[in-house]
Amino acid sequence: MSKGRLEYLKRLFQHLQNQSEDCLYLNIYAPIQTSNTKVVDKGPMKYPVMVFVHGESYEWNSGNPYEGAVLASFGQILVVTINYRLGILGFLNANTNRYLKSPANYGLMDIIAALHWIQENISSVRGDPTSVTLAGHGTVLRVFTFLYPPVLFLKVCLLFHRAILMSGSGLAPWSLVGDPARQAAIVSHHVKCSPDLPHSLLMKCLREKPLVDLLATPVRSSYFSNSFGPTVDGVVIGLLFHRAILMSGSGLAPWSLVGDPARQAAIVSHHVKCSPDLPHSLLMKCLREKPLVDLLATPVRSSYFSNSFGPTVDGVVIV
């Protein structure tokens, strides 16, 4: 561990002493309002909003150490940092039936709730609710990815308008906890709740246990994975999104590469009267000799959530 990283963690540690479900707070940093503040149309100027969501881990961290005053002052924007539930409190999923819709991603729901609050209230501090940018790094980048799929689109598409992604992706195979019920069973045994209880009764038993006992559960994660984190709950993250990751072998979503590029090339070839049965070099020579306007006029249609043309396995750039 580098010296800089160690010093950073020491500064961060003081903010991690107390854990509570009552943690959904926002810190808002705004430029100083002066008599010289611009007036736009009939009202005062509204500042763009940047919402910084902390990463590092799904089990520890805080938005409080990230000071936004300098960025707000020099950038003339509103900077918002948020806190959300983590670890057992934010991501415990005891549901063994993946087809049963049962909320488990409470940490993600906290982030969505914060974005709702910003839309409803940020204008009172001269923020522009129509210009909200999410920013974050590490684990939270996976969270941003989870907010984009169609299952959530109608719920969150109006809550933010841009995203700054600084490393990390929700398309990585380790972005979701693979066996959350196993971790939940360990917690249940530790606090003397039978994991064999029906889901609703098990959750009721767990909620009645003291927080200190839940947090004392000796749960260990494997290297490069999380004991608690986003899971398929059918509410925030659907099963289809999980299947998309599993189908991708490489960790990329299946739609990130064009699956059958030769089919699209054949359509183009027929359209401009080049036989797709020609040897590859001759076919490419024929296509290159055709007018560009004819090539671009090819009626090629893509299926839903895919591209007619895009990155493919060519053995040179992508192998």
C-alpha positions in Angstrom: 0.0 0.0 0.0 1.4 3.4 -1.0 1.9 6.1 1.6 -0.7 8.4 0.0 -3.3 5.6 0.1 -2.5 4.9 3.8 -2.9 8.6 4.7 -6.2 8.7 2.8 -7.6 5.7 4.7 -6.5 7.3 8.0 -8.4 10.4 7.2 -11.4 8.4 6.1 -11.5 6.1 9.1 -12.8 8.9 11.5 -16.0 9.0 9.3 -16.6 5.3 9.6 -16.9 4.9 13.4 -20.7 4.7 13.6 -23.0 2.8 11.3 -26.7 3.4 11.1 -29.6 3.0 8.7 -30.3 6.6 9.4 -27.6 7.7 7.0 -29.3 9.1 3.9 -27.9 12.6 4.1 -26.8 15.0 1.4 -24.0 17.6 1.6 -24.5 20.5 -0.7 -21.7 22.9 -1.7 -22.8 26.1 -3.6 -20.9 29.1 -4.9 -21.1 32.2 -2.8 -24.0 34.3 -3.8 -23.0 38.0 -4.4 -24.7 41.0 -5.8 -22.8 40.4 -9.1 -24.5 37.0 -9.6 -25.9 36.8 -13.1 -29.6 37.1 -13.7 -31.0 34.9 -16.5 -34.3 36.0 -18.1 -36.6 36.9 -15.2 -34.9 34.9 -12.4 -31.5 34.4 -10.9 -28.9 32.1 -12.5 -29.3 28.4 -11.9 -26.2 26.3 -11.4 -25.5 22.9 -13.0 -25.5 20.1 -10.4 -22.8 17.5 -10.0 -23.8 14.6 -7.7 -20.7 12.8 -6.4 -21.5 9.3 -5.2 -18.6 7.7 -3.2 -17.2 4.3 -4.2 -14.3 2.3 -2.7 -16.5 -0.6 -1.4 -20.1 -1.7 -1.0 -19.4 -2.4 2.7 -17.7 0.8 3.9 -17.1 4.5 3.0 -18.8 7.8 3.4 -19.6 10.8 1.3 -18.7 13.2 4.1 -14.9 13.3 3.5 -15.2 14.5 -0.1 -15.0 18.3 0.2 -16.8 20.0 -2.7 -16.4 23.7 -1.8 -13.4 24.3 -4.1 -15.0 22.7 -7.1 -18.3 24.5 -6.5 -16.5 27.9 -6.2 -14.1 27.6 -9.2 -16.5 25.6 -11.4 -19.6 27.7 -10.6 -21.7 24.6 -10.0 -23.5 22.9 -7.2 -21.7 19.9 -5.8 -23.7 17.3 -3.9 -22.2 14.4 -2.0 -24.5 11.7 -0.6 -24.4 8.8 1.9 -26.3 5.6 1.4 -26.7 2.3 3.2 -23.8 -0.2 2.8 -22.9 -3.7 3.9 -25.6 -5.7 5.6 -27.8 -2.7 6.0 -27.7 -1.8 2.3 -27.4 -5.1 0.5 -28.5 -8.1 2.6 -30.5 -10.5 0.2 -31.9 -13.6 1.9 -34.2 -14.4 -1.0 -33.4 -17.9 -2.5 -36.0 -17.5 -5.3 -34.6 -15.3 -8.0 -38.1 -15.1 -9.7 -39.6 -13.5 -6.6 -39.5 -9.8 -6.6 -38.3 -8.7 -3.1 -36.4 -5.5 -2.4 -32.8 -6.1 -1.4 -30.7 -3.4 -3.0 -31.5 -0.8 -0.4 -28.2 1.1 -1.0 -29.2 1.6 -4.6 -32.7 2.7 -3.6 -31.1 5.3 -1.3 -29.2 6.7 -4.3 -32.4 6.9 -6.4 -34.2 8.5 -3.4 -31.4 11.1 -3.2 -31.8 11.9 -6.9 -35.5 12.3 -6.4 -34.9 14.7 -3.6 -32.5 16.7 -5.8 -35.1 17.0 -8.5 -37.7 18.3 -6.1 -35.6 20.6 -3.9 -32.3 21.6 -5.6 -33.9 24.7 -7.2 -34.3 26.2 -3.7 -30.5 26.6 -3.5 -30.4 27.8 -7.1 -29.5 24.4 -8.6 -30.8 23.4 -12.1 -32.7 20.1 -11.9 -32.5 19.8 -15.7 -28.7 19.6 -15.6 -27.7 16.9 -13.1 -24.5 15.0 -13.7 -23.6 11.8 -11.7 -19.9 11.3 -10.9 -18.1 8.6 -9.1 -15.3 6.0 -9.1 -14.7 2.3 -8.4 -17.7 0.3 -7.2 -20.2 3.1 -7.7 -19.5 2.9 -11.4 -21.3 -0.4 -11.4 -24.2 1.3 -9.7 -24.4 3.8 -12.5 -24.6 0.9 -15.0 -27.4 -0.6 -13.0 -29.4 2.6 -13.3 -29.3 2.5 -17.2 -31.0 -0.8 -18.1 -34.6 -0.6 -19.5 -36.1 -2.1 -16.3 -35.1 1.1 -14.5 -35.1 3.6 -17.4 -38.5 5.0 -16.8 -37.8 5.5 -13.1 -34.5 7.2 -13.4 -34.1 8.7 -16.9 -35.4 12.1 -15.7 -33.3 12.1 -12.5 -29.9 12.6 -14.1 -28.7 13.7 -17.5 -25.0 12.8 -17.7 -22.5 10.6 -15.9 -18.8 10.9 -15.3 -17.4 7.3 -15.0 -14.0 7.1 -13.4 -13.0 3.4 -13.6 -15.2 0.4 -12.9 -18.2 -1.1 -14.8 -21.4 -2.9 -14.0 -20.8 -5.3 -16.9 -17.9 -7.0 -15.0 -18.9 -10.5 -13.8 -17.9 -9.5 -10.2 -20.2 -6.5 -10.2 -23.0 -8.6 -8.7 -22.7 -10.8 -5.6 -23.1 -14.3 -7.0 -24.6 -16.2 -4.0 -26.2 -13.6 -1.7 -28.4 -16.3 0.1 -25.2 -17.9 1.3 -24.1 -14.7 3.0 -27.6 -14.2 4.4 -27.5 -17.7 5.9 -24.3 -17.0 7.7 -25.8 -13.8 9.2 -29.0 -15.7 10.1 -27.1 -18.5 11.9 -25.0 -15.9 13.7 -28.0 -14.1 15.2 -30.0 -17.3 15.7 -32.6 -16.9 12.9 -33.2 -20.1 11.0 -32.3 -19.5 7.3 -35.0 -22.2 6.5 -37.8 -19.9 7.5 -40.0 -18.5 4.7 -38.5 -15.3 3.3 -40.9 -12.9 5.0 -40.5 -14.5 8.4 -36.7 -14.6 8.1 -36.6 -10.9 7.3 -38.8 -10.2 10.2 -36.5 -12.2 12.5 -33.4 -10.4 11.2 -35.0 -6.9 11.6 -35.7 -7.6 15.3 -32.1 -8.4 16.1 -29.8 -5.7 17.5 -27.7 -3.9 14.9 -24.5 -4.6 16.8 -25.1 -8.4 16.5 -25.8 -8.2 12.8 -22.6 -6.1 12.2 -20.6 -8.6 14.2 -21.2 -11.4 11.9 -17.9 -12.9 10.7 -18.5 -12.9 6.9 -15.5 -13.1 4.7 -15.4 -12.4 1.0 -13.1 -13.9 -1.6 -10.4 -11.9 -3.3 -11.8 -9.2 -5.6 -15.4 -9.8 -4.5 -17.8 -8.4 -1.9 -19.7 -10.2 0.8 -22.5 -7.7 0.4 -23.3 -5.7 -2.7 -25.8 -5.4 -5.5 -27.8 -8.5 -6.3 -30.7 -9.6 -8.5 -33.8 -8.8 -6.5 -36.3 -8.3 -9.3 -37.0 -4.8 -8.2 -33.9 -2.6 -8.7 -31.9 -5.2 -10.7 -33.8 -7.7 -12.9 -32.9 -11.2 -13.9 -32.5 -10.3 -17.5 -29.6 -7.9 -16.7 -27.9 -10.6 -14.8 -28.3 -13.1 -17.7 -26.8 -10.5 -20.0 -23.6 -10.5 -18.0 -23.5 -14.3 -17.7 -24.0 -14.7 -21.4 -21.0 -12.6 -22.2 -18.1 -14.9 -21.2 -15.7 -11.9 -21.2 -17.6 -9.8 -18.8 -18.9 -7.6 -21.6 -22.6 -7.4 -22.3 -23.5 -9.6 -25.3 -24.6 -6.5 -27.2 -21.2 -4.9 -26.9 -20.0 -6.9 -30.0 -21.8 -7.5 -33.3 -22.7 -11.1 -33.2 -23.0 -11.9 -36.9 -21.1 -9.3 -38.9 -20.9 -11.5 -42.0 -24.6 -11.4 -42.4 -24.7 -7.6 -42.4 -21.8 -7.6 -44.9 -23.7 -9.9 -47.2 -26.7 -7.6 -47.2 -24.4 -4.7 -48.2 -22.7 -6.8 -50.9 -26.0 -7.9 -52.5 -27.3 -4.3 -52.4 -24.2 -3.0 -54.4 -24.1 -6.1 -56.6 -20.9 -7.7 -55.2 -21.2 -11.4 -54.6 -20.7 -12.3 -50.9 -19.4 -15.7 -52.1 -16.2 -14.1 -53.5 -13.0 -14.7 -51.6 -12.5 -12.1 -48.9 -9.9 -10.1 -50.7 -11.9 -9.9 -53.9 -15.1 -9.1 -52.1 -13.4 -6.2 -50.2 -11.9 -5.0 -53.5 -15.3 -5.0 -55.1 -16.9 -3.1 -52.2 -14.1 -0.5 -52.1 -14.8 0.3 -55.8 -18.5 1.0 -55.2 -19.7 4.7 -54.7 -20.0 5.6 -51.1 -23.6 6.8 -51.6 -24.6 3.3 -52.7 -23.0 1.7 -49.7 -24.6 4.1 -47.3 -28.0 3.5 -48.9 -28.1 -0.2 -47.9 -31.3 -0.9 -46.0 -29.8 -2.7 -43.0 -31.9 -3.0 -39.9 -30.6 -4.0 -36.4 -32.5 -5.9 -33.8 -33.6 -4.3 -30.5 -30.6 -3.3 -28.2 -28.0 -4.2 -30.9 -26.1 -2.5 -33.7 -25.9 -3.4 -37.4 -22.3 -2.3 -37.4 -19.9 -2.1 -34.5 -16.9 -3.8 -32.9 -16.4 -7.4 -34.0 -13.8 -10.1 -33.5 -11.3 -9.5 -36.2 -8.2 -11.3 -34.8 -6.3 -8.1 -35.0 -7.8 -5.5 -32.6 -10.2 -7.9 -30.9 -9.2 -11.5 -30.7 
